[in-house]
Amino acid sequence: MDYAVWYLILAGAFGLFMAWGIGANDVANAMATSVGSKALTIKQAILVAAIFEFSGAVLAGGEVTSTIRKGIVDVGLLGDEPELLIYGMLAALLAAGTWLLIASQRGWPVSTTHSIVGAIVGFAAVGIGIEAVQWGQVGAIVSSWVVSPLVAGTIAYLIYRSVQWLILRHDDPLVRAKRYVPVYMFLAAFTITLVTILKGLKHVGLDLGTQQSYILATAIAVGIASIGGVVIRRVQPDPAAEQDQHYITVERVFGILMVVTACGMAFAHGSNDVANAIGPLAAVVSVAQSGQVGSQAAIASWILLLGGAGIVIGLATFGRHVIATVGRKITHLTPSRGFAAELAAATTIVIASGTGIPISTTHTLVGAVLGVGMARGIEAIDLRVVGQIFVSWLVTIPAGAILAIIFFFGFRTFLP
């Protein structure tokens, strides 16, 4: 195809920009509970994300991706005009990246999937036709606005209330922790293993089946809980120490659990959500090189590396804004509260993977943080911040669509 080199250069630049937005917003949201509860410093969170998000994106990001994310547009209608797909994917990447830049600057945790979906719907509706959009799919994605925070919030509420009832609201929290923390270790290990298998390793051809996945997750969880139980029993309470010191020790244990949970979530997130950036990029590369439109596109190694690098750079350079919102402004987080939120988010992802319920990982974690706050009473939540977040969710798809329409007509007018 003529001018293929220029298309590839633009696609690489816009794909990096979109990956940067994922890091600045989505990844920052995922690491916010660890930073907000002071289990990790911002520098440590960046290091964790750099290792696990990048590893997930590069090692398990997949060899093939759908040309159109989530199957929301019928690419068969583009067969005679492949250049329209190039213009559309360039517009979608630039539009979604621009919206993520705006949202991240204001500290709004928005869904990167919704951003790219809105952008693709925008270009498809005006560039191909309304009939090209699979509106049923779009409706299912939009429903995650309600499903994700409700499910995650309910689970987080129950988990944190159990921590309060079993451990924190007793005069001997360290003794109680020795009895019950191994149970939470089992739940965390089991859930994160399933998330890794279902969301993180499915792209590398590891298809164990439901029964095998659960057996493997159970075996790993039993092993980790057993080792953790032995370690925590060696922690001897100091009778002379203040009771507050015992609570601090318990919170440190939950801090370690939360960091381990965050690492697993980061790997799964990097492998799964990097497709929001590299899917459209791979589509442009495929069409530019072959001149034909297909339902899937091969992913070259350099595309995975670019996506992984963009995610890490985005978190390091701009992630502090969203981290501040989710980790500090919604409600005050401690390691035990942050752990409850992380475990609830992971559990929600497992439930969604097994039932097919459409969810957003961003909305899931924000909902989980709200659930933890509700366990302490409505007064523990900053409702003004929550209102701003909900408004940002509502405008994400329309904003992505409007920006994509503008960029699409610009590219169609000025690009060869």
N, C-alpha and C positions, 0 to 999 in steps of 0.2 A: 504494500500500500504506500502511495506517495506520502511524503512528510511523516513517515512512521517515526523517525528519530525525534522530531519535535513533539509528537504525541507522547512518546516514552519519557522524554524529559519533563514535560508538564505533569504527566501521571505520577512520576517518581516524586516530584516536588509536592504535589497536592496530597499524595498518599502519605508522605512523611508528615505533612501538616496535620492530616487527620489522625495519624498515630500519635502525634504530639498531643492532640486534643484528648485522645483516650487516656493518655498518661496524666495529663493535667486535671482531668475531671473524674473519669471512671476509676482509675487506679488510685488516685488520691482519696476518693470516697471509700475504696476498699481498705486502705491503710489508716483511715481517719480514727477508727476506734482504738487502734494500738497506740497512736500518737496522743490522742485526746486523753486516754487513761494513764499516760506517762509510762506505759510498758515499753515503749520505744521512743527514742528521740527522732526528730525529723530526718536527721542524717542516717540513723539506723534503718528507718523505714524505707528510705531511698535505696539503701544497700540491699535490703530484703527484696524489694520490688525489682531491683536491677537483676538480681540472681534468678528469682523464681518467675517473675513476669517474662523476662527475656528468655529464660529456658523454656517456659511453656509456649511462647510464641514461636521460637525457632525450632525446638525439638518436636513439639506436638501440634504445631499450627496446621499441619496437613499438607498433602501433596496436590490436592485438587480442591477447589472451592466453587460454590455456585456463582454463576455470573451475576445474578441478581439476588441480593441477600434476602432470605426468608421466602423466596419464590413469589414476590408480590407483583411482578410484572411478567407478562408473556413475551419472552424474547423472540419467539417465532415470528412476531409481527415486524421484526427489524431485519429480516433476511435480505431484503433488497437494498437497504440503506444502512450498512454497518457503521458508517461514520456517525450516525445519530447516537449509537450506543457509546461511541468514544466521547462525543460532546456531552452526553448525558452523565456518564460516569465521572468525567472531569468536573462537571458542574456539581454533581452530588458530593464528591470529595471536598471540593472547595467550600460548598455551602455548609456541610456538616462540620467541617473544621472551623469555619468562621463562627458558627453558632456556639460550638464548644469553647472557642476563645472568649466570646462574650459572656457565656454562662460561667466559665471558670474565673474570669476576672471579677465577677460579682459574687463568687463563692456559691453558686447554685449547683447542686449535684443533680445533673440531668442524665438521661439514658443515651449512651452513644448509639445504641441500636435504634432507638426512636429517631435520633438525629439523622442517621443515614437512611432509614426507611422513609422519613418525611421528605428528604431530599430526592430520593429515587422516585417516589410517588409524584412529586412536583414536576420533575422533568418528563416523566412518562405521560402524565395527563395532558401536557401541552405539546410535547414533542412527538408523541405517537398517537395518543387518543385516550379518552376516558375509559374505553372498553379494554385497554391494555392492562389496566390496574386490577389486580385480584382483590376486590374490596372486602371479601370475606376474610382474607388473610390479614389485611390492614386492621379490620375490626377486632380480630383476635389479639393482635399486638397491642392495640389501644386498651383492650380490657385488662392488660397487665397493670395499668395505672391503679386499678382497684384491687386486683387479686394479690399482687406482690406485697404491698405494705400491710394488707389485712392479715394474710397468712403468716408472714414473718413477724409482724408485731404481736400477734397472738402467741406464737411459739416463744418469742423472746420474753414476753410477760410471764409465761408459765415457768420458763427455765430460771429466770431471775428470782421469781417468788419462791421456787424450790430451794435456791441457794440461800435465800433469807431464812426460810423455815428450818432448813436442815443444818445450817452452819452459822450464819452471821448473827442471828438473833438469840444466841446462847452465850452463857458466861464462859464457856470453854471452847471457843471457835477453832483453835488449833487441834484439839482432841477430836472434835466433830469433823474437821477437815480430813484427818487421817482415815476416818471411816467412809466418808462420802466422796472425796475428791477422786479416788480411783474410778468411781462410777461415771463421773463427768469425763474423766480421761477416756474411758471406754466409748462413751457417746461421741466425743470429739473425734477420736481416731477412726471409729466406724464411719461417721458421716463424711469426714474429709477424705478417707480412702475411697468411698463411693463417689464423691464429687470428682476426685482425680480420675477414677476409672471412667465414669459416665461422661464427664465434660472435658477432661484433660488428655486422656489417652485414646479416645475413640478415633481421633484423626490419624493415628499411626497404625491402624488396623488391628488394635487389640480389642476384639469383640468376644468377651468372656461369656456373654449371656447373663441373664438376670440372676439365676441361681448361683452360678460360679462367682459372680461379682459379690454377692452377699456373703458367700462362704469365705472368700478371700478377705473381705472387709472385716468380718467377725474374727477371723484368726489373727489378723494384724492388731485389731483393737484389744483382744484378750492379752496379747503379748505386751502391748504398750501399757495397758492398765496394770498388769502384773508388775512390770518393772517400776512404773510410777508409784505403785502402792508400797513397794519395798523401800524406795528412796524417801518417800514422805514420812514413812514410819520412823526413819532414822532421825528426823527432826525432833529434838527433844524440847518441850516447852520449859522455859525458865520460870520457876515459881515466883522468883523475886521481881520479874519483869512486870511492867505495867500491862494491864489488859489490852490497852491500845496497841502495844507491841505485838501481841498475839494476832490482832486483826491485820496489822501490817504484814506479818509473815504469811497469813492466809491469802491476802491480796497479791503478794508476790508469786505465790503458787499459781493463782489464776492468771497472773500476768504471763507466766511461762506458757501456760496452756493456750492463751489467746495468741501469742506470737506464733506458736506451732500451727494453730488453726489458720492464722492469717497467711502463713507460708503456703499451705495447701490451697487456700482460696486463690492466692496470687498465681500459682502455677496453672490452675484450672482456668482462671480468668484470662491469662495470657494466651493460652492455647485456643480458647473459644472466641473471645471478643476481638482478637486481633483481626479476625475476618472482616470486621466492620471497615477496616482500613485497607487490607490487602485484597479483599474480594473485588471491589471496583478497580483497583490498580491492576490486578491480574487480568481482569476483563479487558481493559484497555490494551495491555501488552499482547494478549491473545489475538484481539481483532486487528491491531496494528501490524502484527507479524503475519497473520494468515489472511486477513481481509474477509473473514467469515465470522458470523455470530453463532456461538454455541451456548448450551445451557450450563456448561461447566468450563472452567479454565484451569490449566496447570499453573502451579505456583513455583517459580524459580527460587533458588536459595537466596538470591540477593533481595527478593521481595520480602521473605520472612525476616531476614536480617534488618532490612529497612524498617519493617513494622515493629520489631522488637526494640530497636534503637530509639525510634520515635517515642514509644511508650515510656521508656526510661527517662529520656530527655524531658518529656512533658511533665512528669512527676517532679523531677529535680528542679526545673526552672519555674514552674507555675502551680504546682500542686498544693502549695501552702494555703491557698484561699479556700478550696473545698475542704481540706483537712480541718481548717478552723471552724467551718460551719458544722460539719457532721460530728467532729470529735469534741467540740467545746460548746458551740452555741445552742444546739437543740436541747441538750440536757447535760448535766455534769456526769462524766463517766469515770468510774474506777476500773481496775482490771477485772473484777468479778462481773461488773455490768457490761464491760466491753466483750468479755468472753461469752456472756449470754447472748449478746447481739450477734457476734460472729457465728456461734453455733446455730442460732436460729436461722441466720441467712443461709448457712450451708445445708441445714435440714430442709429448708424451703426449696432449695435448688434440687435436692434429691427427690423430694415429693413431686416437683414439677417435671423432672426428667422421667419419672415413672408413670405419671398420669397424663402427660402431654399438655399440662396447663401452661399457657404462655406467661412468662414472668420477665421482669427486668431486674438484673442483679443490682443496679443502682437503687431502684425503688425498694427492692428487698431489704437491703442493708439500712436504708433510711427508716423504713417501717420497723425494722428490728430495734433500732435505737429508740424510736418512739415507744415501742412496747416496753423497753426497759424503763424509760421515763415514766410511763403510766403505772408501772409497778410501785413507783414511789409517790404517785399522786399527780394529778393534772397540773398542780402548781409547780412541779419540777420541770415542766416543759416550757420553752419559750415559744408561745403560740404565734408571735409575730414572725419569727424565723420560719416556722413550719408553714405559715401562710405563703410566704415568699417562695418557698420550695415548691409547694403545690401549684402555684401560678406558673412557675418555670416549667413544670412538667406539662401543663396544659398547652403551653405555647411552643413546645419543642418541635412537634411534628409540623404545625403550620409554619413556623419560622424556617425550618429546614426546607420545606416545599417552596416558600416564597423566594428564598435566596437562590435555590437551585434553578427556578424558572428564570430569574434575572441572569444568572451566570450562563445558563443554557443558551438563551437567545444571544448573549454576548459572544459565546464561543462559535455558535453557528454563523454569526455575522462576520466575525473577524478571522477565525481560523480557516485555513485552506481545506 
